[in-house]
Amino acid sequence: MDLNEKKIAMIFKAFCDENRIRILKLLTTGEKCACKLLEEINITQPTMSHHMKILCDSGIVAGRKEGKWMHYSISPEGAEIAAKYLKELTKITCSDADKSCCEK
């Protein structure tokens, strides 16, 4: 798996804001129109657009336009990639796990 730091940072930036976490929690029950998300979260439309751009750019959320409205959902592929990156980044690969780095 390619551990491109810039791509990984963009993915995990999506999880680093309380409002984006609220949005993700709302999307766990299925696709939502931006207007419905705005009703649930006490933020302005420009702020919502900012958060949705970050979520969509990360690949965690997918957006589709229907008429004048945007509809958002969690991307299963994007969520899987984020989970794989987290697992890869936190995998301990030391061949001598019982010793600290200073004892080698």
Secondary structure as GFF3:
##gff-version 3
##sequence-region A 1 104
A	DSSP	alpha_helix	5	13	.	.	.	ID=ss1
A	DSSP	alpha_helix	18	27	.	.	.	ID=ss2
A	DSSP	beta_strand	32	33	.	.	.	ID=ss3
A	DSSP	alpha_helix	34	40	.	.	.	ID=ss4
A	DSSP	alpha_helix	45	58	.	.	.	ID=ss5
A	DSSP	beta_strand	61	66	.	.	.	ID=ss6
A	DSSP	beta_strand	69	74	.	.	.	ID=ss7
A	DSSP	alpha_helix	76	89	.	.	.	ID=ss8
A	DSSP	three_ten_helix	101	103	.	.	.	ID=ss9
###
